[in-house]
Amino acid sequence: MKYGKLVTFLGGVLMGTAGVAVLSSKDAKKAYTHCTAAVLRGKDSVMKTAANMKENCGDIYADAKDINETRYEAQKEQELARARAILEQYEQGEQTEVTE
């Protein structure tokens, strides 16, 4: 039983040493390089998408501000028209009282 644990431990050390050798080989470095290049391409793609979304959000914000300004102006015009109508009614009421 003691030998089984020792053999397992030594096997792990051997596999770890072999793993380090494999991971530091030229083929492994080539694979790392290709993986890193793919990650960089992905990053560039994400950055382009983020820039595009930022531009679209800016356009949407500007359009929303324009819509609200137009709506506020129309609202002010309606309020002004109502006030003028009330004023005209008031003035006509005064004139009819004076003439009567």
Secondary structure as UniProt FT lines:
FT   HELIX           2..23
FT   HELIX           26..99
//
